[in-house]
């Protein structure tokens, strides 16, 4: 078979390769989202329980997409 396909140049430009490990900034945002959901369900007057869920899923999607793009870039496949 032929050589593995390389990702488009736009993927390399958008997703820098400098972050390969733990992202404390992103984990902190996920923690804030989870805390909003927990406080909302505990009955605290904090609007945003549903927003917390949405933020959590968006951040998780970002992390998963970053891992997939990195794997595609390094191995040529997912």
Secondary structure, DSSP 8 states (H G I E B T S, - for coil): --------HHHHHHS-SS--S--HHHHHHHHHHHHHHHHHHTT-S-S-HHHHHHHHHHHHHHHHHHHHHHHHHHHS--
